[in-house]
Amino acid sequence: SAAQDKVNRELFVGNTPPGTSEMLLIQFLSGAMRRTGLAPPESRPIVNCRVNQKFAFIECATLDDANKALNLNGIPFLGSCLKVSRPSKYAGPFVPSKSWQELTGTAAPAGGGAAGTGTAEDKINRELFIGNTTPEMTDQMLTDFLGKAMEQVGLTKGPGNPIVTCRTSGKFAFVELRSPEEAASALNLNNIPYLGAQLRVGRPSKYTGPTT
């Protein structure tokens, strides 16, 4: 349907600085796509844009342009790093993409390494505290729910559930993610409603890294 086609051509852009103009964002992102070969020179891969306070939606000219524009995720813009992902109502196939840092070979935030191979400090950077859980929430339920929520809003770096372990303890739980980047992304789930409770998602008290 035409409505579904439009959803497949739309992307969510998070972290836009307040006061960003729609025209500027279209020009900036289109220019970045042309410069890196994601779009042909002279083309207009992004045709429309709606800006809200802290995020925007862009409409790409074609489905292929939208798939390629996902590689802009993490691009620096006016002092912030833009998050580019599928809108929550996207129901199409998962299309692999790189981050802007991978695409351009610029330095990404430190971290990485496969789960389980890191140091204790690395594990702290991958762990999150989940507050307001209720006794009926099991480790598996929380892992599935939070992992699925992250995939739906485009907070994951790759296919599969980004949460590797979960330990519940009555009114709270700890989850461990497979990468520090995904742990930082998961903080966006703070106050997510689940089974009548609003889950608090935050850093554990022993976390001493940068505030993300």
C-alpha positions as CSV (number, residue, x, y, z in Angstrom):
1,S,0.0,0.0,0.0
2,A,1.1,3.6,-0.5
3,A,1.0,4.2,3.3
4,Q,3.3,1.3,4.0
5,D,5.6,2.3,1.2
6,K,5.9,5.8,2.8
7,V,6.7,4.1,6.2
8,N,9.4,2.1,4.4
9,R,10.9,5.3,3.0
10,E,10.8,7.2,6.3
11,L,13.6,7.3,8.9
12,F,13.7,8.5,12.5
13,V,16.5,11.0,13.3
14,G,17.2,11.4,17.0
15,N,19.4,13.9,18.9
16,T,18.7,16.8,16.6
17,P,19.7,20.1,18.4
18,P,16.7,22.3,19.3
19,G,15.9,24.8,16.5
20,T,17.3,22.7,13.7
21,S,15.7,23.8,10.4
22,E,14.1,21.2,8.2
23,M,15.9,22.6,5.1
24,L,19.3,22.4,6.8
25,L,18.8,18.8,7.9
26,I,17.7,17.8,4.4
27,Q,20.7,19.5,2.8
28,F,23.2,18.2,5.4
29,L,22.1,14.6,5.3
30,S,21.7,14.6,1.5
31,G,25.2,16.1,1.1
32,A,26.7,13.5,3.4
33,M,25.1,10.7,1.4
34,R,26.4,12.2,-1.9
35,R,29.9,12.8,-0.5
36,T,30.2,9.1,0.7
37,G,28.7,7.5,-2.4
38,L,25.5,6.4,-0.6
39,A,23.7,8.5,-3.3
40,P,24.7,9.6,-6.8
41,P,26.1,13.1,-7.2
42,E,23.3,15.7,-7.9
43,S,20.6,13.4,-6.6
44,R,18.1,14.3,-4.0
45,P,17.9,11.2,-1.7
46,I,15.9,13.0,1.0
47,V,12.7,14.7,-0.2
48,N,10.9,15.7,3.0
49,C,11.6,16.3,6.7
50,R,9.5,17.0,9.9
51,V,11.3,18.4,12.8
52,N,10.2,18.1,16.5
53,Q,11.9,19.4,19.6
54,K,14.7,16.7,19.9
55,F,14.1,14.5,16.9
56,A,12.9,14.5,13.3
57,F,11.5,12.3,10.6
58,I,13.0,12.3,7.1
59,E,11.3,10.9,4.0
60,C,13.7,9.4,1.4
61,A,13.0,9.4,-2.3
62,T,13.2,5.6,-2.7
63,L,13.3,2.5,-0.5
64,D,16.9,2.0,-1.5
65,D,17.8,5.6,-0.4
66,A,16.2,4.8,3.0
67,N,18.2,1.6,3.3
68,K,21.4,3.5,2.5
69,A,20.6,6.5,4.7
70,L,20.7,4.1,7.8
71,N,24.5,4.3,7.4
72,L,24.3,8.0,8.6
73,N,23.7,6.7,12.1
74,G,26.1,8.5,14.5
75,I,27.0,11.3,12.1
76,P,28.1,14.5,13.9
77,F,25.8,17.5,13.4
78,L,26.1,20.8,15.2
79,G,27.9,19.3,18.2
80,S,25.6,16.2,18.6
81,C,25.7,12.7,17.1
82,L,22.5,12.1,15.2
83,K,20.7,8.7,15.6
84,V,19.3,7.4,12.4
85,S,17.0,4.4,12.6
86,R,13.7,2.9,11.4
87,P,10.5,4.4,12.8
88,S,8.7,2.2,15.3
89,K,5.9,1.3,12.8
90,Y,8.4,-0.1,10.3
91,A,7.6,-3.7,9.6
92,G,9.9,-4.5,6.7
93,P,12.9,-6.7,6.6
94,F,16.1,-6.0,8.7
95,V,18.6,-4.4,6.3
96,P,22.2,-4.5,7.6
97,S,23.9,-1.1,7.7
98,K,27.1,0.4,9.2
99,S,27.4,3.3,11.5
100,W,28.8,6.6,10.2
101,Q,32.0,6.0,12.0
102,E,32.4,2.5,10.3
103,L,31.5,3.9,7.0
104,T,33.9,6.8,7.0
105,G,36.6,5.2,9.1
106,T,36.5,7.9,11.8
107,A,37.0,7.1,15.4
108,A,34.0,5.8,17.2
109,P,33.7,5.9,21.0
110,A,36.1,3.5,22.7
111,G,34.7,0.1,23.7
112,G,33.7,-2.9,21.7
113,G,35.0,-6.5,21.8
114,A,32.9,-9.5,22.0
115,A,30.7,-10.1,25.0
116,G,32.4,-12.0,27.8
117,T,35.9,-11.2,26.6
118,G,36.1,-7.7,28.2
119,T,37.6,-6.6,31.5
120,A,35.6,-6.0,34.7
121,E,35.5,-2.3,33.7
122,D,34.1,-3.2,30.3
123,K,31.4,-5.2,32.0
124,I,30.4,-2.2,34.1
125,N,30.1,-0.2,30.9
126,R,27.8,-2.9,29.5
127,E,25.6,-3.4,32.6
128,L,22.4,-1.5,33.4
129,F,20.2,-1.3,36.5
130,I,16.4,-1.9,35.9
131,G,14.3,-0.5,38.7
132,N,10.5,-0.9,39.4
133,T,10.4,-4.5,38.3
134,T,7.6,-6.7,39.9
135,P,8.1,-10.2,41.3
136,E,6.3,-11.9,38.4
137,M,8.8,-10.6,35.9
138,T,11.3,-13.4,35.1
139,D,14.9,-13.0,33.7
140,Q,13.6,-14.3,30.4
141,M,10.6,-12.1,30.2
142,L,12.7,-9.0,30.9
143,T,15.4,-10.0,28.4
144,D,12.8,-10.6,25.7
145,F,10.8,-7.5,26.4
146,L,13.7,-5.1,26.6
147,G,15.6,-6.7,23.7
148,K,12.5,-6.5,21.5
149,A,11.8,-2.9,22.5
150,M,15.4,-2.0,21.6
151,E,15.1,-3.7,18.2
152,Q,11.8,-2.0,17.5
153,V,13.1,1.5,18.0
154,G,16.4,0.9,16.3
155,L,18.7,1.0,19.4
156,T,20.6,-2.2,18.4
157,K,23.8,-2.5,16.5
158,G,23.0,-5.8,14.8
159,P,20.5,-8.6,14.5
160,G,19.5,-10.7,17.6
161,N,18.8,-9.7,21.2
162,P,21.5,-7.3,22.5
163,I,20.9,-8.4,26.1
164,V,23.2,-11.3,27.0
165,T,22.2,-11.8,30.7
166,C,19.6,-10.7,33.2
167,R,19.4,-11.1,36.9
168,T,16.1,-10.2,38.6
169,S,15.9,-9.6,42.3
170,G,12.4,-8.6,43.5
171,K,12.0,-4.9,42.8
172,F,15.0,-4.5,40.5
173,A,17.2,-6.3,38.0
174,F,20.5,-6.0,36.3
175,V,21.0,-6.6,32.6
176,E,24.2,-7.0,30.7
177,L,24.4,-6.0,27.0
178,R,26.8,-7.3,24.4
179,S,28.4,-3.9,23.8
180,P,29.0,-0.6,25.7
181,E,27.3,1.3,22.7
182,E,24.1,-0.8,23.1
183,A,24.1,-0.3,26.9
184,A,24.3,3.5,26.3
185,S,21.4,3.2,23.7
186,A,19.3,1.1,26.1
187,L,19.2,4.1,28.5
188,N,16.7,5.6,26.1
189,L,14.2,2.9,27.4
190,N,14.0,4.7,30.8
191,N,10.3,4.9,32.0
192,I,9.1,2.2,29.5
193,P,5.8,0.8,30.6
194,Y,5.7,-3.0,31.2
195,L,3.0,-5.1,32.9
196,G,1.6,-2.1,34.6
197,A,4.9,-0.8,35.9
198,Q,7.2,1.9,34.6
199,L,10.7,0.5,34.4
200,R,13.6,2.7,35.4
201,V,16.6,2.1,33.2
202,G,19.9,3.6,34.5
203,R,23.6,3.0,35.1
204,P,24.5,0.8,38.1
205,S,25.8,2.8,41.1
206,K,29.4,1.6,40.5
207,Y,29.5,3.0,37.0
208,T,32.1,5.7,36.7
209,G,32.3,6.2,32.9
210,P,31.1,9.2,30.9
211,T,27.5,10.2,31.1
212,T,25.8,9.2,27.8
